[in-house]
Amino acid sequence: MNKKEKTWGLIILIIVFLGYIIPYTFLSNVTKWYGSFLLWTILAILIILVNYLLTKSWGDEE
């Protein structure tokens, strides 16, 4: 793994941890289920974008 891949991996790890930390801390008083669902949807879109950016150049390397 090169430095770019490690950086993107760390970003993904942070986003995943935010998916657990934010709903159980900052959103713990939100009684509606869609509070966390909206957050998880946004985080999932971010993960998809990061994965795209990470893997878009894999076919170019020889």
N, C-alpha and C positions, 0 to 999 in steps of 0.2 A: 504494500500500500504506500502510495506517495502522500506528501503533505496535504495536497488538495483533498484527497479521499478521506484522510483522517479529520480534516476540518469539517467537511460535510457530514461525516459520521457523528461528530460531536454535536453539530447543529441538530441532527435528527434525534439524538439522545436527549438533548435539552427540550425539544418540542414534545417528545414522548413524556418526559417527566412533568412538563407543564400541564399535560393532559390529565395527570393524576393530582398534582398539587393544587391547581387553581380551583377545580370544582369542590374539593374537600376543605379548602380554606376560605378563599374569597367568596365563593358562591354557595357556601354552606347554609346561608340564610335564605336562599332563593328556593321557594317551595315548588316552583313549576319545573317540570322535567326539561322543558325546552331551553332553560338557561344553560345547562351543561351540554345539551345536545348541540346548540349553536356553537359553543366553544369547540366541542369535539369535531364538528363539521369543518370549522375554519382551520383547526390544527391538521385535520386529514388532508385538506387541500394544500396546506403548506408542505406537508410531508411528500405529497405527490409531486409538487413543483421542485422540491429539493432533490428527490429521486430522479426526476427528469434531467435536471441540471447536472447531476452527478454522472448519469449514464449516457448522456447524449454523445459524448466523444469516445466511447469505448470501441466503436467500430473503426475509428480513425487511426488508432495506434497499431503499429506493426512490429 
